[in-house]
Amino acid sequence: MRLQRIIPLVTLLVMLFPVGATQVRAADSTTTIKGYVLDSACAFTKNLKKPVSSECAVSCAKSGSPLVILTDAGVIYWPVADEMPAKGQNDRLMEFAGKKVSATGKVFPKGGSHAIVIAKIEAADTP
């Protein structure tokens, strides 16, 4: 009876281990992404391709909406800290709110979401 309980648990652990290892390896290299910095609420609820304006993005961010980076392909990256306790990234992104940026850092994909620990961020050329 005890063996019948252990076998499914061991099977589950064996199946999950490679997934966790793959996600850790994905964050070992740096990636550069380009996109607009805008508030997360507009990125989701307004389905914007770029911010309405810098003033709008700053206003929403000052009201507490987290700033994100929205790529031309429609992928949303959540800037996160890799330190504990983690800190919000709005202060760091505020000067870029409403503008196109190039951000380099470690990307962490999870469950369809994408987070980035930004090592370097700068204004990008806009077409």
C-alpha positions, 0 to 999 in steps of 0.5 A, a space after each residue: 500500500 505504501 509503495 502505491 503512494 510513493 510511485 506516483 510521487 516519484 514519477 511526478 518529481 522525475 517529470 517536473 525536474 527537467 522543466 525546472 532545470 530548463 527554466 533556470 538555464 533560460 535565465 543564465 544568458 542575457 537578452 536584449 529586448 526592444 519595446 515601449 515602456 507603458 503602464 500594465 493596465 493600458 497594455 492589457 485593457 486598452 490593447 495598445 501597440 504603444 503608449 498614448 503619451 509619456 504623460 499618460 504613462 507617468 500618471 498611471 505609474 505614479 498612481 501605482 500601475 506597474 510599468 512594463 515593456 511591450 515589444 512590437 510582437 506584442 510580448 509584455 515583459 515585467 521588469 523585476 528585481 533579483 534581490 530580496 526583498 524585491 523592489 518595484 522597478 517603476 522608479 528605474 523606468 519612469 524616465 522612459 515611460 511612454 518611450 521606446 527602449 532597448 533593455 538588456 538583462 536576464 529573461 525569466 519565462 513562466 507560465 506564458 509570462 515574461 519577466 526581465 531583470 534589467 542590467 542595462 536600459 536606454 532609449 531606442 530609436 523610433 521609426 
